[in-house]
Amino acid sequence: MATTTDLRLGVLGYGLRGSLARTAHRPGAGSRVVALADPDPRARAAAAAAFPGVRLHTGHQEVTDAPDIDAVLVLTPDDTHAALACRLLRAGKPVFVEKPLDITVERCDRLLRTARETGTRLYVGHNMRHMPVVRTMRDLIARGAVGRVRTVWVRHFVGHGGDWYFKDWHAERRRTTGLLLQKAAHDIDVLHWLAGGWTRDVQALGDLMVYGDNPHRRAPGEPKADDWYTEDGRWPPHTQRALNPVIDVEDVSLVNMRLDNGVLAAYQQCHFTPDYWRNYTVIGDEGRLENFGDGPGGCVKVWNARRSGYRPEADGTYPLLTPGGGRGADAGHGGADPLLIDEFVRFVRDGGPTDTSPVAARMAVATGCLATASLRDGGTPRRVPGPDAGLVAYFEQGQTET
């Protein structure tokens, strides 16, 4: 593996999260994309423009088997993650897997076992752990700003739901299990991180309320239009056009959770809101914190000095700053994506602990899967299966055996 020159990266998939490949392409600054595979000729054409001189392929095998590739980014649809990552791990290629880890608990466990059996490094792209809003909340909790965490509430307003999630494979449960897993994997992971535990019991309700009634679908096999997304978008949701031929995932969901440390939590997701952001409320036995906005310009407020009625003036207000060494909020998720790639490149080269966690990613998928099963069964409570203790120890030790 190259250690004194750029890390040579392969990329599988150049769709929506191709932005991560562009972030990772830093010729002369630590990493560069040298090979990319995508079956879509339009994606390959876009990659050729983004990465001059890159080798382009239609299938993954050429990237998996290439001897001059040091590590690979798996940015393909969710249901392909574990299978592709396992092949790469067996080929001795360190892997970055975009979230979610996969769409079933069984596939996630197979991937974790393969990483341990091969000893090849596995990294998961839960970039929200590097977002300023999350880092600020976690730091405040660690400093005791709200005392011991007792309950966490998350509301996720997905203003571009009709654009991002109902015009392609995301709309099909066979590819995602459901948006409660696909979209909520981020928030469940963050919720677990802030609360210091993993979900043990889960109960959920949900429905396909808006996009299921829209008759304006593409024909099977017809590709998305070039103008499938614009920043302004189509509003209100019923004016959306060229939706995916199959839509069988929920566009609104409500989840209740009990964590293994006793924390009670709630998560709510809606894909037909006019605004797009996440709101976290963390309540401890000595105070409450809440974010207002989740990117640059937003803040986290803490109330912890006294009891009162409603008062917008908090006891502490903490602005959300842009990370990333001046690379800016436009670098992806408020500057989190460059930090995510920084950590991955460092991990491939040197190993050691990481802020993201494959085991935690598995628990986010497990919670999303069992929540989805609950909401499709009338809200019946479900027990979330915990991870294998040996795998937990392996990954907590930086992917080394004792």
Summary of the structure (lengths in Angstrom):
residues: 402
radius of gyration: 20.9
end to end distance: 24.3
largest distance: 64.7
contacts: 1386
relative contact order: 0.16
helix: 36%
strand: 22%
